[in-house]
């Protein structure tokens, strides 16, 4: 049984998806904690950031799908599928801060919301991976 190599784009997509999943587990918004006040933390799962998490899981599924299907080509293993997953990730990242417009902007700074920035970096990697996948020769 001969397996095709994963390729640079799909490897980068898998790494980006893992970075995004890790970013979703970290706080995306934090306010308080000074002067004895409790810190209020929000994560990706407290709003539309769940789309980011689901897009990362979809990317991991797309990377694993050709290996689960065996030696025959899989129709879903196309650049468009990766682009849709990346669009879902970016949509979740863009919509999540809009949900907090009434809150303090200081809670979104990198020292208070590391997860949002880690997931954003992972989204940039995923968009680059989609570009690499689109430029690869057809796998079927």
N, C-alpha and C positions, 0 to 999 in steps of 0.2 A: 504494500500500500504506500503510494508516494504522496506526500503532503506538499503542497506548494508553500514556499516561504511566506511569512507573514507580510513582509514588506515594510518599508520605512514609514509610510503614511499610516498604516493600520497599527503599527507599534506605537507611534506617536499618539494616535487616537486612544489607544488603551491606557497609556501613561497619563494622558490628559484627563480621561474619565476617572482614573483613580485619584488624581489630584483634586478634581471637582468633588468627588465623593468625600474625600478628607476635608475639603473646605466646607461642605455642607454640615459636617459634624461639629465644626468650630462655631463660635458665636458670630453672627452677622450684624448684630447691633447690641451695644451695651451703653447704659447710661446710669448714673448714680455712683455709689461707692465712696463718695467723698463726704467727710464730716459725719461719719457714722451711718449714712444712709445705705440701705441695701442696694446692690447692683441689680438692675433689670437687664436680662440678656434675652435676645431673640435669636433663633437659629433659622436655617433655611426652611424648616418644616412649619414655621409659624406664619407662613404667608405664601405668596406665589413662588417663592424659592423652591418649593417642592418640584416645580417644573424643571429646574436646574438638576435636581437629583435624579428625576426620572429620565431626563435627556442623557445623563451620564450612564445610567444603567442601560438605556437603549443602545448606547455606543458600545458598551462592553458586550452586550448580547450580539450586536452586529459583527464584532470582531471574532467572537467565538462561534458564530453560526456556521461558517464554512467547515470548521473542524468537527462540529456536531453532525453535519449532514453527510460526512464521508468524502468520497473522492469526486462526486459529481458537483458541478457548479451550482451555486445558489443564486436565485434571481434577486434576492434582497441585498446581496453584497454588491451594491452599486454606489457611486459617489452621491447620488441624490438621497439615498437613505441616510448616509452620514451627514449630509447637509441639513436634512430635516431634524436629526437629533441635535446637531449644533445649533440650529435655529431655536429649538426648544430650550436649550441651555441658555442662550443669550436672552431669549424672551423672559425666562425666569429671573435672570440677573437684572434686567432692565425694569421689570414690573415690581420687583420686591421693594426697592427704595421708594417708589411712588406710593406704595401703601403707607409709608412712614412720613409723608409730607408734613403732617401736623406735629411730628416729634422733633427732637433736637438733632441738628445736623452733626453735632459733635459725636454722637453715638456711632456714626458711620466711618469715623477716622480709623486708619489702619491699626493704631494701638488699642482700640476698643472693639474693633470688628474684624479680626483677622480672617475669619472664615469667608466673608464677602470678598476680600481681596485675594485670598488663595483660590477661591472658585473663579474669580475673574481672570486670574492668571491661567488657570486650567482651561477656561473658555477660549482664551487667546491661542493656547496650544492646540485645542480641538479645531478651531477654525483653520489653523495652519495645516493640521493633519488632513482636513477635508480637501484643502488645496492640493496637497501631495497625492491624495487618493485619486482626485479628479485627473491628475496629470499622468497617472500610471497607465500602462497599456491594459486593454481589456483582459480580464481573468477567465472569461468563459471559453 
